[in-house]
């Protein structure tokens, strides 16, 4: 655990930018998934419609 905490020490600018870069890639992929409306998101909306049919 101490080795992981060393990554968070101030003054280690390269590692901080690396984590920000990875976080940016993750946010970009999620955003593109929402824009493109991937099949997974379509399947989720289908299940919501099926739930509404069963409720009403």
N, C-alpha and C positions, 0 to 999 in steps of 0.2 A: 504494500500500500504506500510506503514511503517513496518508492520509485515513481509511482504515479503522481504523487503530490509535488515532486521536484519539477514536473512539467508546468506546474502552475506558479512557480516562483517568478517574481518580477525580474525583468532584465533579460529574459529569454525571448527575444522578439521573433526569431525565426519560427519557433514552435508555435507561438501565438498566431502568426500569420498562416501557418499550415492548418491549424484547427479552424480558423476563420474561412480558409479556402474550402476545406471539406464541408463545413456548414453551408457555405454558399452553393456548393454543388448539390447538396441534398435539397436545399430550398428551391434551386432551379429545376431539379428533376420533379419535385412535387408540383411546382407551378406549371411545368410543361404537361404533366399528366392531367392537370385540371383543364388546361387550355385544349388539349387534344381530345379530352374526354375518352380516356382509355377504356378498354373493354371491361376492366374491373369496376370502374365507376358506373358503367352502364348496368352491369350485373347488380350492383348495389341498389340502383334506382328501380330495377325490376323487382327485387325482393320487397322494396318498400311498397310498390304498387300491389303486389300480391297480398301483403299484410293488410292494406287498406281494403281490398276486395273481401277478405275474410272477416274483417271487423264490421263492414257494412253489409 
